[in-house]
């Protein structure tokens, strides 16, 4: 059964200052950048076109949250390792869909394949 939607959570905060800091970190020291989801789905300033098209073609809606937004909206998941993706069930309950180690190990094609397999 398909989830109601998917929620992808970046291991980065959502403020403009945090985004600028992340941009420089990603460019200057990509091997130490903490958000593998950001690293594979975004270029320097925008979402990868292949990822954007993939997300739009999925049979369920997809939301993206930054770490600070996720903790605000789902405080019970505050200690869950990020980045991660969650399936949202009918009652709004979250279930882990893709865990941080899987995200960390995947390139863009691998991430898209994980999503395909699990849907």
Secondary structure, DSSP 4 states (H G I P E B T S, - for coil): ---SEEEEE-SS--SHHHHHHHHHHHHH-GGG-S-HHHHHHB-SSSB-HHHHHHHHHSSSEEEEE-HHHHHHH-GGGTTS-SSEEEEE-TTS-EEEEE-HHHHHH--HHHHHHHHHHH-
